[in-house]
Amino acid sequence: RTPVYIRERGFFQELLLSCPERTYLRYIEIDEFMQIQDLEVDEVGYVLYPPNLHFNFDLYRNRFSNKRYKEIKKVIQSFASPNNKFSFNNLEDYDHVVDMSIQRYGSDSYLHDYRFRDGIRDLIHFLHGKGWLRMVSLEIGGKKAAVDIGTLYRGTYTVFLGGTHHDFLGVAKVMNMNHIEFAFRKGL
């Protein structure tokens, strides 16, 4: 994250209001006093070091208020069904990530550019060939609801790309919790 230091509070709002419409500012950390009414936070960076929590999932869970954790669990449980299934390292699922990204973001999607798209495809094949790929897909009712792509290398698990189907609001929480539980379970 990149901290933003503003001499006077009003300057931050002035800075944001001077940006063109649909400007994306990524990985900026701002204080609460800088919150602006119509500012939409789209992404939150997720960095988790399970060793700092002694690989104890309960210590991770305790970082949330009871209310917030119950909300997360409720969303996750809403997707629980014996008909829903996880699958791993199905290379053809990358096409679903591409489709979901382009459907959601159109020409603003990184994957809209064939050079980036093909570069990621090459990376996936490289990682798969080395045994370092961890691609996780979730199918709900026969439809790909989410696909995340990551790597497990030298004891570090990194998820670097993913996509969710617009019909499954909240499914990203299911995927995130799957990754977190995996990291704790494997001691990563």
matplotlib code that plots the C-alpha trace (Angstrom):
import matplotlib.pyplot as plt

x = [0.0, 1.1, 0.3, -1.1, 0.2, -1.9, -1.0, -4.6, -7.7, -9.4, -6.6, -7.3, -10.9, -9.8, -7.3, -9.9, -12.5, -9.9, -9.5, -11.3, -14.4, -13.7, -10.2, -8.8, -6.4, -5.0, -3.3, -3.7, -4.0, -6.0, -7.0, -10.7, -10.8, -10.1, -13.2, -15.3, -19.0, -19.1, -15.7, -16.1, -13.6, -13.3, -10.4, -8.8, -5.3, -5.1, -1.8, -1.9, 1.1, -0.3, 3.1, 2.4, -0.7, 1.1, -1.0, -3.9, -7.1, -9.0, -6.4, -7.2, -11.0, -10.6, -9.4, -13.0, -15.9, -18.4, -20.9, -18.6, -17.5, -21.1, -21.9, -19.0, -20.0, -23.6, -22.5, -20.2, -22.9, -25.4, -23.2, -23.0, -24.5, -23.5, -24.0, -21.3, -17.8, -14.3, -11.8, -8.1, -5.7, -8.1, -6.1, -9.1, -10.7, -8.4, -10.8, -13.6, -11.4, -10.9, -14.6, -15.7, -13.2, -14.1, -17.8, -17.4, -14.8, -15.0, -12.0, -10.8, -10.0, -6.3, -7.3, -8.8, -5.3, -4.3, -0.6, -1.4, -3.9, -1.5, 1.3, -0.8, -1.7, 2.0, 2.7, -0.1, 1.4, 4.9, 3.7, 1.7, 4.8, 6.9, 4.2, 3.8, 0.3, -2.7, -5.8, -9.0, -12.4, -15.9, -18.8, -22.3, -25.3, -23.2, -21.9, -18.4, -19.0, -15.4, -11.8, -8.7, -5.1, -2.1, 1.2, 2.6, 6.4, 8.9, 6.3, 4.6, 1.1, 0.2, -3.1, -2.5, -5.6, -9.3, -12.7, -16.3, -19.5, -21.9, -24.7, -23.1, -22.8, -20.5, -18.8, -15.4, -15.8, -16.1, -12.9, -11.0, -11.9, -10.9, -7.4, -7.1, -8.1, -5.7, -2.8, -3.4, -4.0, -0.7, 1.3, 2.1]
y = [0.0, 3.6, 6.0, 9.4, 12.4, 15.6, 18.9, 20.0, 17.8, 19.6, 19.0, 15.3, 15.8, 18.4, 16.0, 13.2, 15.6, 16.7, 13.1, 12.1, 10.0, 6.2, 6.8, 3.8, 4.5, 1.3, 0.4, 3.8, 3.8, 6.8, 7.8, 7.8, 11.6, 11.6, 9.6, 11.3, 10.7, 9.3, 7.6, 3.9, 1.5, -1.3, -3.4, -4.2, -5.6, -9.0, -9.9, -12.6, -14.1, -17.2, -17.7, -14.3, -16.0, -19.2, -21.0, -20.7, -20.0, -18.9, -16.0, -15.0, -15.2, -13.1, -10.2, -9.7, -8.5, -11.2, -9.4, -9.1, -12.8, -14.0, -11.9, -13.6, -17.1, -16.4, -15.5, -18.6, -20.9, -19.5, -21.2, -24.6, -27.4, -30.9, -30.0, -27.2, -28.4, -27.2, -28.3, -27.7, -26.9, -27.3, -25.2, -24.6, -22.6, -19.7, -19.0, -18.5, -15.9, -14.1, -14.1, -13.1, -10.2, -8.9, -9.2, -7.2, -4.6, -4.5, -2.8, -1.7, -5.3, -6.1, -9.3, -7.4, -6.9, -10.1, -9.6, -9.6, -12.4, -14.6, -13.7, -14.9, -18.1, -18.7, -18.1, -20.6, -23.3, -22.6, -22.8, -26.0, -27.6, -26.9, -28.1, -24.7, -23.8, -23.7, -22.8, -23.1, -23.2, -23.3, -24.7, -23.9, -25.5, -26.6, -23.1, -21.7, -19.3, -18.3, -19.2, -18.0, -18.5, -18.6, -20.2, -22.3, -21.8, -22.4, -22.3, -19.1, -19.2, -16.2, -15.7, -13.3, -13.4, -14.4, -13.9, -14.3, -14.7, -11.8, -14.2, -15.2, -12.1, -12.8, -15.9, -14.1, -14.5, -18.3, -18.3, -16.1, -18.2, -21.3, -19.8, -18.7, -22.1, -23.8, -21.6, -22.2, -26.0, -26.3, -24.1, -21.6]
z = [0.0, -0.6, 2.1, 1.1, 3.1, 2.7, 4.4, 4.7, 4.7, 1.9, -0.6, -0.8, -1.8, -4.3, -5.7, -6.1, -7.6, -10.2, -11.5, -14.6, -14.2, -13.7, -12.3, -10.5, -7.7, -6.4, -3.1, -1.5, 2.2, 3.6, 7.0, 7.9, 8.0, 4.3, 3.4, 0.8, 0.5, -3.1, -3.0, -3.8, -2.4, -4.9, -3.6, -0.4, -0.4, 1.4, 2.9, 5.6, 7.4, 9.2, 11.0, 12.8, 14.2, 15.1, 12.3, 14.7, 12.7, 15.9, 16.3, 12.7, 13.3, 16.4, 14.3, 13.3, 15.4, 16.2, 14.1, 11.0, 11.3, 11.5, 8.3, 6.5, 7.7, 6.6, 3.1, 2.9, 4.2, 1.7, -1.0, 0.9, -1.1, -2.0, -5.6, -5.4, -5.9, -5.8, -8.4, -8.8, -11.6, -14.5, -17.0, -19.2, -16.3, -17.2, -20.0, -17.4, -15.6, -18.9, -19.7, -16.3, -16.2, -19.6, -18.9, -15.7, -16.8, -20.6, -22.2, -18.7, -17.9, -17.9, -19.6, -22.5, -23.8, -25.6, -24.6, -20.9, -21.3, -23.3, -20.8, -17.9, -19.8, -20.4, -16.7, -15.8, -18.0, -16.7, -13.0, -13.8, -15.5, -12.4, -10.0, -8.5, -9.8, -7.5, -9.5, -7.5, -9.2, -7.7, -9.6, -8.4, -10.0, -13.0, -13.6, -12.9, -10.1, -9.4, -10.4, -8.6, -9.8, -7.5, -6.9, -4.1, -4.2, -1.4, 1.3, 0.1, -1.2, -3.4, -5.2, -8.1, -10.3, -10.0, -11.3, -10.1, -12.1, -11.6, -10.8, -7.5, -5.4, -2.4, -3.8, -3.5, 0.3, -0.2, -2.3, 0.1, 3.1, 1.1, 0.5, 4.1, 5.5, 3.1, 4.2, 7.9, 7.3, 5.3, 7.6, 4.8]

ax = plt.figure().add_subplot(projection="3d")
ax.plot(x, y, z, "-o")
ax.set_aspect("equal")
plt.show()
